[in-house]
Amino acid sequence: MQPELPFNPSQLFIAGEWRGAQQGETLPLENPSDGSTLCEIARGRLADVDAAVAAAQAALDGEWGRTSHAERGRLLSAMSRKVLEQLDMLARLEALDVGKPLQQARADVLALARYLEFYGGAADKVHGQTLPFAQGYTALTLREPHGVTGHIVPWNYPMQIIGRSLGAALAMGNACVLKPAEEACLTALAFARIAQQVGVPAGAINVITGLGEEAGAALASHAGVQHISFTGSVATGKLIQTAAAKNVVPVTLELGGKSPQIVFADADLDCALPYLVNAGIQNAGQTCSAASRILVQRQVLDAVRERMAQRYRALRVGSALADLDLGPLISQRQKVVVERYLALAQGAGPRIVAQGTLAPDAPRGGHYVRPTLIDELPPTHVLAQEEVFGPVQVLIAFDGEEQALQIANGTAFGLVAGVWTRDGARQMRMARGLKCGQVFINNYGAGGGVELPFGGVKQSGHGREKGFEALYGFSVLKTVAIYHG
């Protein structure tokens, strides 16, 4: 299906202008729902990244650098309103591009608008401090932008991650170069068009499409970039951190996860059940914070298994615009990866408890995988340790708090965890004992939580996005000591 686009997807956005890649090359953009080509996108390379970084620096030296905190906030707020005006168009683009159901794409548009609204309101509210110091001195701190910031955004949640990353960076006065994933970049280009429509100064936002190993690598290693924000795989995150280290540039990394939801015997199962399933299968499980491990106290394991199985059997998979429970995976390559993991759940090993159904009218060329619930596994099993990045959840039994914490913390990741219990003291013990960046008690995800700092530990990355913490991360703290006698 060829979407109607209000911009030319085969062009880059640099210095407030739309232009083709300098080498004139393009790449096909696939529709995950049927395997067809949606359109051609520009194949940006090093020369295009050079131009974008130069444009960003010129913006800092010019109009954007002179823009007040309050005016930056007004521009971000205007972008938020424009996003809401274009909600239907943006949701359709995100659904076609990523393959997610239309209702989930609409939620992502609303999240983008909320990020821009939040950071628009926060732009003039990040304050320095005055510090008690020696007699005859006044000491104070200032928060200043890094300068040119690079943003390498994945394909699973383009709009949400653009909002939380560029929203915070722009609020602090940085000029941004955005490299969206080559698998899904239409809403990144639409974001640039919205910035143009509301009058964001030229060069403050630049968008370079292309391959990760070409344009992405060039951005991560560019000497003119003062901060890198990356969301994606652990392997790519290591490459980006290594490249940035050569320029002594700070990096915010939000990487993979193998997040648990821990269900105690006293949990309210009626409340927990939708979260237990939805947090694992949202966006076809292609979510870094997906709750892919369900740890259940042994007394209620049978009840949780059966109730989750009932929900799984009711799940339907189909094309993005069919707007069912799940859409396709992003690519045939990702489908092969997920099917390889599912093969481990066949035969004499772990058994499949329940699966969803593929809609009869799902296009033949789409990258569909049925959501799958796998029965009780030992915590060391590969399906309980590695990130599948597909709609696969595993059940793991435990007996008490200590064992639950040991299992929950027993992977290389530490991004998010959920705890289900009515015991208030246990809630606090678990929250303190879990080694991860976010803990949710009797909920999971808190509806996105734009205000809530987000990030991981261990191989889930470092640095924090969302909330005011992101503003601190996209700024440099300067200390000023004035001697006045």
KEKEDO-679755 format. One line per field, with one value per residue (C-alpha): residue in one letter; x, y, z. Coordinates in steps of 0.05 Angstrom, whole numbers, plus 5000, padded with zeros to 4 digits. Example, Ala and Ser with C-alpha at 12.3 -4.5 7.8 and 13.67 -1.06 7.14 Angstrom:
res	[a, s]
east	[5246, 5273]
north	[4910, 4979]
up	[5156, 5143]
This chain:
res	[m, q, p, e, l, p, f, n, p, s, q, l, f, i, a, g, e, w, r, g, a, q, q, g, e, t, l, p, l, e, n, p, s, d, g, s, t, l, c, e, i, a, r, g, r, l, a, d, v, d, a, a, v, a, a, a, q, a, a, l, d, g, e, w, g, r, t, s, h, a, e, r, g, r, l, l, s, a, m, s, r, k, v, l, e, q, l, d, m, l, a, r, l, e, a, l, d, v, g, k, p, l, q, q, a, r, a, d, v, l, a, l, a, r, y, l, e, f, y, g, g, a, a, d, k, v, h, g, q, t, l, p, f, a, q, g, y, t, a, l, t, l, r, e, p, h, g, v, t, g, h, i, v, p, w, n, y, p, m, q, i, i, g, r, s, l, g, a, a, l, a, m, g, n, a, c, v, l, k, p, a, e, e, a, c, l, t, a, l, a, f, a, r, i, a, q, q, v, g, v, p, a, g, a, i, n, v, i, t, g, l, g, e, e, a, g, a, a, l, a, s, h, a, g, v, q, h, i, s, f, t, g, s, v, a, t, g, k, l, i, q, t, a, a, a, k, n, v, v, p, v, t, l, e, l, g, g, k, s, p, q, i, v, f, a, d, a, d, l, d, c, a, l, p, y, l, v, n, a, g, i, q, n, a, g, q, t, c, s, a, a, s, r, i, l, v, q, r, q, v, l, d, a, v, r, e, r, m, a, q, r, y, r, a, l, r, v, g, s, a, l, a, d, l, d, l, g, p, l, i, s, q, r, q, k, v, v, v, e, r, y, l, a, l, a, q, g, a, g, p, r, i, v, a, q, g, t, l, a, p, d, a, p, r, g, g, h, y, v, r, p, t, l, i, d, e, l, p, p, t, h, v, l, a, q, e, e, v, f, g, p, v, q, v, l, i, a, f, d, g, e, e, q, a, l, q, i, a, n, g, t, a, f, g, l, v, a, g, v, w, t, r, d, g, a, r, q, m, r, m, a, r, g, l, k, c, g, q, v, f, i, n, n, y, g, a, g, g, g, v, e, l, p, f, g, g, v, k, q, s, g, h, g, r, e, k, g, f, e, a, l, y, g, f, s, v, l, k, t, v, a, i, y, h, g]
east	[5000, 5030, 5014, 4996, 5053, 5054, 5130, 5179, 5207, 5267, 5293, 5332, 5316, 5378, 5383, 5308, 5307, 5288, 5342, 5363, 5423, 5487, 5501, 5430, 5417, 5352, 5330, 5264, 5220, 5180, 5109, 5114, 5041, 5048, 5121, 5108, 5150, 5117, 5163, 5236, 5277, 5341, 5405, 5445, 5519, 5578, 5574, 5501, 5516, 5572, 5522, 5470, 5521, 5546, 5474, 5462, 5524, 5505, 5437, 5471, 5515, 5455, 5380, 5369, 5426, 5394, 5325, 5303, 5282, 5210, 5209, 5237, 5180, 5129, 5156, 5153, 5082, 5063, 5092, 5051, 4987, 5006, 5018, 4947, 4919, 4952, 4937, 4901, 4955, 5012, 4978, 4967, 5040, 5066, 5020, 5040, 5114, 5123, 5066, 5033, 4957, 4925, 4900, 4971, 4998, 4946, 4970, 5041, 5019, 4987, 5051, 5092, 5045, 5050, 5126, 5128, 5077, 5116, 5183, 5151, 5127, 5193, 5240, 5243, 5240, 5309, 5346, 5417, 5434, 5471, 5520, 5545, 5620, 5677, 5669, 5673, 5649, 5583, 5582, 5528, 5514, 5486, 5454, 5476, 5465, 5517, 5513, 5500, 5466, 5458, 5396, 5395, 5324, 5299, 5242, 5195, 5171, 5196, 5148, 5152, 5228, 5234, 5189, 5227, 5296, 5290, 5238, 5286, 5346, 5311, 5282, 5352, 5375, 5413, 5411, 5393, 5412, 5363, 5379, 5316, 5320, 5319, 5262, 5214, 5228, 5165, 5142, 5212, 5206, 5135, 5164, 5213, 5156, 5118, 5179, 5182, 5108, 5112, 5175, 5230, 5294, 5331, 5383, 5355, 5326, 5358, 5337, 5383, 5353, 5397, 5431, 5455, 5525, 5531, 5493, 5485, 5559, 5579, 5536, 5561, 5634, 5627, 5675, 5624, 5573, 5576, 5525, 5495, 5428, 5416, 5359, 5368, 5405, 5462, 5509, 5497, 5499, 5569, 5591, 5562, 5593, 5661, 5655, 5634, 5689, 5742, 5715, 5704, 5629, 5577, 5525, 5456, 5441, 5373, 5384, 5351, 5312, 5285, 5236, 5197, 5128, 5127, 5060, 5053, 4998, 4961, 4958, 4893, 4893, 4833, 4873, 4939, 4916, 4910, 4978, 5010, 4991, 4989, 5058, 5087, 5051, 5045, 5075, 5082, 5130, 5180, 5189, 5253, 5212, 5166, 5147, 5172, 5182, 5122, 5147, 5090, 5089, 5077, 5010, 4976, 5016, 4959, 4909, 4954, 4973, 4900, 4876, 4934, 4922, 4849, 4871, 4924, 4874, 4831, 4888, 4885, 4942, 4933, 4954, 4967, 4905, 4861, 4873, 4873, 4911, 4978, 5008, 5068, 5140, 5182, 5218, 5229, 5296, 5263, 5211, 5266, 5298, 5233, 5216, 5285, 5269, 5200, 5231, 5264, 5195, 5176, 5185, 5213, 5233, 5187, 5117, 5072, 5012, 4972, 4978, 4937, 4907, 4926, 4869, 4846, 4853, 4925, 4966, 5010, 5074, 5069, 5117, 5068, 5082, 5028, 5035, 5058, 5055, 5107, 5099, 5142, 5216, 5280, 5307, 5371, 5337, 5355, 5282, 5285, 5352, 5355, 5314, 5269, 5238, 5175, 5107, 5134, 5124, 5150, 5124, 5174, 5154, 5182, 5169, 5187, 5212, 5286, 5280, 5236, 5290, 5345, 5308, 5286, 5357, 5389, 5397, 5445, 5390, 5358, 5307, 5237, 5201, 5130, 5108, 5038, 5022, 4975, 5029, 5056, 5120, 5134, 5123, 5179, 5226, 5217, 5224, 5290, 5316, 5303, 5363, 5331, 5314, 5238, 5194, 5119, 5076, 5007, 5013, 5062, 5086, 5041, 5010, 5077, 5094, 5124, 5142, 5177, 5253, 5267, 5330, 5367, 5426, 5473, 5466, 5401, 5443, 5456, 5431, 5359, 5306, 5237, 5218, 5265, 5323, 5326, 5335, 5394, 5424, 5418, 5454, 5523, 5530, 5576, 5601, 5614, 5651, 5652, 5700, 5673, 5708]
north	[5000, 5066, 5119, 5190, 5231, 5306, 5306, 5271, 5211, 5206, 5272, 5290, 5350, 5393, 5467, 5476, 5450, 5385, 5357, 5290, 5251, 5278, 5213, 5211, 5141, 5114, 5052, 5015, 5021, 4957, 4949, 4895, 4877, 4850, 4855, 4908, 4971, 5031, 5082, 5099, 5136, 5175, 5136, 5187, 5177, 5212, 5274, 5284, 5275, 5327, 5375, 5362, 5372, 5436, 5461, 5445, 5482, 5542, 5543, 5545, 5602, 5638, 5644, 5580, 5597, 5665, 5636, 5645, 5588, 5613, 5617, 5546, 5524, 5559, 5525, 5456, 5470, 5492, 5427, 5388, 5422, 5410, 5336, 5330, 5365, 5313, 5253, 5210, 5220, 5206, 5145, 5116, 5128, 5096, 5036, 5024, 5036, 4995, 4946, 4960, 4961, 5028, 5037, 5029, 5077, 5129, 5120, 5135, 5199, 5221, 5204, 5246, 5305, 5296, 5294, 5359, 5390, 5368, 5393, 5456, 5472, 5453, 5492, 5554, 5516, 5483, 5525, 5529, 5537, 5585, 5548, 5564, 5577, 5617, 5687, 5740, 5693, 5681, 5612, 5589, 5536, 5543, 5491, 5499, 5457, 5407, 5436, 5389, 5325, 5262, 5219, 5148, 5123, 5051, 5025, 4999, 5066, 5122, 5176, 5162, 5160, 5222, 5258, 5237, 5248, 5309, 5341, 5344, 5362, 5420, 5446, 5453, 5490, 5436, 5430, 5360, 5311, 5254, 5187, 5143, 5069, 5051, 5003, 5057, 5131, 5163, 5195, 5222, 5259, 5281, 5308, 5351, 5377, 5397, 5433, 5471, 5488, 5519, 5559, 5522, 5558, 5524, 5475, 5463, 5397, 5357, 5287, 5239, 5173, 5115, 5053, 5046, 5023, 5084, 5145, 5120, 5103, 5169, 5207, 5167, 5180, 5252, 5300, 5356, 5320, 5334, 5282, 5218, 5188, 5116, 5067, 4997, 4931, 4917, 4900, 4965, 5005, 4979, 5001, 5070, 5079, 5058, 5107, 5164, 5149, 5166, 5237, 5235, 5247, 5227, 5175, 5158, 5085, 5051, 4980, 4912, 4880, 4815, 4846, 4806, 4813, 4779, 4752, 4734, 4690, 4749, 4788, 4814, 4770, 4805, 4870, 4837, 4794, 4847, 4875, 4807, 4793, 4862, 4882, 4823, 4825, 4901, 4920, 4845, 4840, 4887, 4929, 4935, 4938, 4881, 4837, 4773, 4734, 4720, 4698, 4666, 4642, 4567, 4569, 4607, 4582, 4538, 4594, 4645, 4596, 4580, 4652, 4676, 4618, 4640, 4710, 4684, 4641, 4702, 4744, 4758, 4776, 4814, 4873, 4940, 4973, 4914, 4941, 4874, 4856, 4847, 4866, 4836, 4836, 4891, 4846, 4775, 4775, 4789, 4736, 4684, 4704, 4696, 4630, 4604, 4618, 4586, 4523, 4515, 4509, 4448, 4374, 4347, 4414, 4471, 4464, 4516, 4530, 4573, 4615, 4669, 4661, 4691, 4728, 4692, 4756, 4771, 4786, 4728, 4770, 4797, 4779, 4747, 4707, 4681, 4705, 4647, 4630, 4579, 4536, 4536, 4542, 4539, 4610, 4592, 4569, 4610, 4631, 4660, 4695, 4724, 4780, 4749, 4815, 4781, 4762, 4706, 4701, 4648, 4626, 4615, 4588, 4613, 4599, 4661, 4733, 4715, 4666, 4715, 4769, 4720, 4699, 4769, 4797, 4736, 4761, 4808, 4860, 4909, 4955, 4947, 4902, 4893, 4868, 4844, 4838, 4869, 4867, 4938, 4917, 4866, 4919, 4962, 4903, 4881, 4952, 4961, 4892, 4892, 4913, 4954, 5025, 5024, 4984, 4984, 4959, 4931, 4961, 4958, 5017, 5070, 5088, 5109, 5158, 5217, 5248, 5185, 5178, 5117, 5077, 5014, 4983, 4928, 4913, 4952, 5015, 5078, 5149, 5169, 5194, 5223, 5271, 5325, 5277, 5278, 5354, 5346, 5294, 5340, 5396, 5412, 5438, 5498, 5525, 5600, 5627, 5704, 5737, 5804, 5813]
up	[5000, 4979, 5032, 5015, 5044, 5057, 5044, 4997, 5035, 4988, 5016, 5078, 5123, 5133, 5153, 5146, 5074, 5040, 4996, 4966, 4991, 4963, 4926, 4900, 4928, 4958, 4997, 4994, 5056, 5069, 5093, 5148, 5139, 5068, 5048, 4995, 4985, 5018, 4985, 4974, 5027, 5019, 5033, 5073, 5083, 5116, 5071, 5090, 5164, 5157, 5127, 5182, 5238, 5205, 5200, 5273, 5294, 5251, 5285, 5353, 5330, 5301, 5312, 5352, 5399, 5413, 5426, 5498, 5544, 5541, 5465, 5460, 5504, 5460, 5398, 5430, 5454, 5384, 5356, 5407, 5383, 5310, 5325, 5353, 5292, 5248, 5294, 5242, 5189, 5237, 5266, 5197, 5178, 5242, 5234, 5161, 5175, 5239, 5230, 5297, 5303, 5289, 5360, 5387, 5335, 5357, 5428, 5404, 5371, 5436, 5473, 5424, 5435, 5511, 5509, 5470, 5516, 5578, 5553, 5526, 5596, 5628, 5581, 5626, 5692, 5696, 5747, 5773, 5846, 5892, 5936, 6006, 5999, 6030, 6058, 6003, 5948, 5913, 5880, 5831, 5779, 5709, 5663, 5591, 5528, 5504, 5434, 5375, 5398, 5358, 5365, 5337, 5343, 5334, 5292, 5346, 5376, 5331, 5353, 5427, 5427, 5384, 5434, 5496, 5465, 5420, 5464, 5523, 5481, 5446, 5511, 5538, 5475, 5439, 5362, 5340, 5285, 5283, 5250, 5249, 5235, 5162, 5175, 5200, 5189, 5159, 5224, 5236, 5170, 5188, 5254, 5214, 5172, 5235, 5262, 5196, 5199, 5268, 5253, 5290, 5267, 5210, 5233, 5303, 5277, 5221, 5198, 5161, 5136, 5114, 5139, 5210, 5190, 5144, 5169, 5240, 5248, 5217, 5268, 5328, 5310, 5287, 5319, 5316, 5360, 5434, 5460, 5432, 5451, 5428, 5438, 5409, 5416, 5465, 5408, 5371, 5436, 5449, 5380, 5389, 5458, 5430, 5372, 5417, 5467, 5415, 5417, 5493, 5482, 5533, 5512, 5537, 5523, 5529, 5509, 5517, 5573, 5600, 5648, 5700, 5729, 5797, 5821, 5894, 5921, 5952, 5886, 5858, 5796, 5765, 5765, 5746, 5688, 5633, 5651, 5653, 5581, 5549, 5574, 5538, 5471, 5459, 5392, 5378, 5437, 5402, 5464, 5505, 5570, 5550, 5609, 5578, 5644, 5689, 5757, 5796, 5868, 5865, 5903, 5847, 5787, 5760, 5765, 5731, 5676, 5660, 5661, 5618, 5570, 5561, 5542, 5495, 5457, 5446, 5416, 5341, 5295, 5229, 5187, 5220, 5190, 5210, 5281, 5318, 5381, 5346, 5280, 5244, 5265, 5232, 5182, 5157, 5192, 5259, 5245, 5234, 5300, 5339, 5305, 5324, 5397, 5391, 5364, 5432, 5463, 5421, 5435, 5500, 5528, 5550, 5524, 5492, 5536, 5488, 5425, 5391, 5322, 5255, 5221, 5158, 5117, 5141, 5078, 5056, 5052, 5123, 5179, 5227, 5289, 5336, 5408, 5450, 5524, 5547, 5609, 5671, 5656, 5697, 5706, 5669, 5605, 5543, 5536, 5607, 5596, 5526, 5495, 5442, 5418, 5397, 5429, 5473, 5548, 5596, 5663, 5720, 5789, 5855, 5929, 5968, 5965, 5967, 5909, 5869, 5875, 5857, 5794, 5775, 5782, 5750, 5678, 5643, 5639, 5688, 5656, 5687, 5736, 5761, 5829, 5846, 5920, 5971, 6026, 6035, 6070, 6015, 5963, 5992, 6002, 5930, 5903, 5940, 5923, 5847, 5805, 5750, 5730, 5742, 5789, 5783, 5841, 5823, 5753, 5696, 5655, 5688, 5621, 5592, 5647, 5609, 5677, 5704, 5693, 5650, 5638, 5658, 5694, 5673, 5598, 5595, 5589, 5629, 5633, 5643, 5595, 5609, 5664, 5689, 5692, 5616, 5618, 5664, 5618, 5558, 5594, 5622, 5693, 5698, 5765, 5772, 5833, 5840, 5889, 5912, 5978]
